[in-house]
């Protein structure tokens, strides 16, 4: 289980270009890693930072449907101060902010295990009930809210 939350984006271009587009809208700074990684970060009001790496969604597995298969990019969200509950609250707040300004559909996942919310221009912001996974076992719950796959997706 991941100790981070993850915000998925249905972006049609890679991490550096999408980061340059979305970061200024939510007051985040883009940081480039030595190996070409793309990170987003911003200060928290009470100290510390929130952010993480924006990278390609490499968890898509053919034959194992997931809500997340239609999202090419993912931002690993963590905070630099302790508190798992606090991190989830900060991630939810950041996601809510992103839901209002993102030019593409976004989804929030707790760890890799639980689908928290999805937002898009056609659906608005939707929160899922506690315990819904992004995997096939809960497909009936999430399928009506899954964004249409981007052009050129498998």
C-alpha positions as CSV (number, residue, x, y, z in Angstrom):
1,X,0.0,0.0,0.0
2,X,1.2,3.4,-0.9
3,X,1.8,6.0,1.8
4,X,0.8,8.8,-0.6
5,X,-2.3,9.9,-2.3
6,X,-2.4,10.1,-6.0
7,X,-4.1,12.6,-8.3
8,X,-4.6,11.2,-11.8
9,X,-4.9,13.5,-14.9
10,X,-6.3,12.7,-18.3
11,X,-3.6,15.0,-19.9
12,X,-2.7,14.6,-23.5
13,X,0.9,15.6,-23.1
14,X,3.8,14.6,-20.9
15,X,4.7,15.6,-17.4
16,X,6.9,18.7,-18.1
17,X,4.4,20.4,-20.4
18,X,1.4,19.6,-18.3
19,X,3.2,20.7,-15.1
20,X,3.9,24.0,-16.7
21,X,0.2,24.4,-17.5
22,X,-1.3,23.3,-14.2
23,X,1.2,24.4,-11.6
24,X,0.7,28.2,-11.8
25,X,-3.1,27.8,-11.6
26,X,-2.8,26.2,-8.2
27,X,0.3,28.1,-6.9
28,X,2.7,25.3,-7.3
29,X,6.4,25.4,-8.3
30,X,7.7,23.0,-11.0
31,X,11.1,21.5,-10.1
32,X,13.1,19.4,-12.5
33,X,15.0,16.4,-11.1
34,X,18.6,15.5,-12.1
35,X,17.2,12.6,-14.1
36,X,14.6,14.6,-15.9
37,X,11.8,14.0,-13.3
38,X,9.1,16.6,-12.9
39,X,8.0,17.6,-9.4
40,X,5.3,20.0,-8.2
41,X,5.5,21.7,-4.7
42,X,3.9,24.5,-2.7
43,X,4.0,25.6,0.9
44,X,1.4,24.6,3.4
45,X,-0.2,27.4,5.3
46,X,1.0,26.1,8.7
47,X,4.5,25.0,7.6
48,X,5.9,22.2,5.4
49,X,5.3,21.5,1.8
50,X,2.8,19.5,-0.3
51,X,3.6,18.0,-3.6
52,X,5.4,15.2,-5.3
53,X,6.4,13.7,-8.6
54,X,4.2,14.1,-11.7
55,X,4.9,11.1,-14.0
56,X,3.4,8.7,-16.5
57,X,0.7,6.3,-15.1
58,X,2.6,3.0,-15.5
59,X,0.0,0.9,-13.7
60,X,-2.2,0.2,-16.7
61,X,-2.4,-3.6,-17.2
62,X,-4.2,-5.0,-20.3
63,X,-6.9,-7.5,-19.2
64,X,-7.2,-6.0,-15.7
65,X,-9.7,-3.1,-16.1
66,X,-9.3,-0.2,-13.7
67,X,-10.9,3.2,-13.4
68,X,-7.4,4.7,-13.7
69,X,-6.6,3.2,-17.1
70,X,-7.8,6.4,-18.9
71,X,-5.5,8.7,-17.0
72,X,-2.0,9.0,-18.6
73,X,-0.4,11.1,-15.8
74,X,-0.3,10.8,-12.0
75,X,0.9,13.2,-9.3
76,X,2.1,11.4,-6.1
77,X,0.9,13.7,-3.3
78,X,2.8,13.8,0.0
79,X,3.5,16.3,2.7
80,X,6.7,17.1,4.5
81,X,5.2,17.1,8.0
82,X,4.0,14.0,9.9
83,X,0.4,12.8,10.0
84,X,-1.3,10.3,7.7
85,X,-4.7,11.8,8.4
86,X,-3.4,15.2,7.8
87,X,-1.9,14.1,4.5
88,X,-5.2,12.8,3.3
89,X,-6.9,16.0,4.3
90,X,-4.3,18.1,2.4
91,X,-4.6,15.8,-0.6
92,X,-8.4,16.1,-0.6
93,X,-8.1,19.9,-0.4
94,X,-5.6,20.1,-3.3
95,X,-7.7,17.7,-5.4
96,X,-10.8,19.9,-4.7
97,X,-8.8,22.9,-5.9
98,X,-7.6,21.0,-9.0
99,X,-11.1,19.8,-9.7
100,X,-12.2,23.4,-10.1
101,X,-9.4,24.5,-12.5
102,X,-8.0,21.5,-14.3
103,X,-8.5,21.6,-18.1
104,X,-8.8,17.7,-18.1
105,X,-10.6,15.2,-15.9
106,X,-8.9,14.3,-12.6
107,X,-9.2,11.5,-10.0
108,X,-8.0,11.1,-6.4
109,X,-6.9,7.8,-5.0
110,X,-5.9,7.0,-1.4
111,X,-2.8,4.9,-1.6
112,X,-3.4,2.8,-4.6
113,X,-6.4,1.2,-3.0
114,X,-9.4,3.5,-2.7
115,X,-11.1,5.7,-5.2
116,X,-11.9,9.0,-3.4
117,X,-13.2,11.3,-6.1
118,X,-13.3,12.3,-9.8
119,X,-14.0,15.6,-11.5
120,X,-14.4,16.7,-15.0
121,X,-16.2,19.4,-16.9
122,X,-19.1,17.2,-17.8
123,X,-19.5,15.5,-14.4
124,X,-18.4,18.1,-11.9
125,X,-16.9,16.9,-8.7
126,X,-18.1,13.5,-7.5
127,X,-17.0,11.9,-4.2
128,X,-17.2,8.1,-4.0
129,X,-18.5,6.2,-0.9
130,X,-15.9,4.8,1.5
131,X,-14.2,1.6,0.4
132,X,-14.7,1.8,-3.3
133,X,-11.6,0.6,-5.2
134,X,-10.6,1.7,-8.7
135,X,-10.5,-2.0,-9.7
136,X,-12.9,-4.4,-11.5
137,X,-14.6,-5.5,-8.3
138,X,-16.3,-2.0,-8.0
139,X,-16.7,-1.4,-11.7
140,X,-20.5,-1.0,-11.4
141,X,-20.0,1.9,-9.0
142,X,-17.3,3.8,-10.9
143,X,-18.0,3.0,-14.6
144,X,-20.7,5.7,-15.0
145,X,-18.2,8.3,-13.9
146,X,-15.1,7.1,-15.7
147,X,-14.1,9.7,-18.3
148,X,-14.1,8.6,-21.9
149,X,-10.6,7.3,-22.8
150,X,-8.4,9.8,-24.6
151,X,-8.0,9.4,-28.4
152,X,-5.3,6.9,-29.2
153,X,-5.7,4.9,-25.9
154,X,-5.8,1.2,-26.0
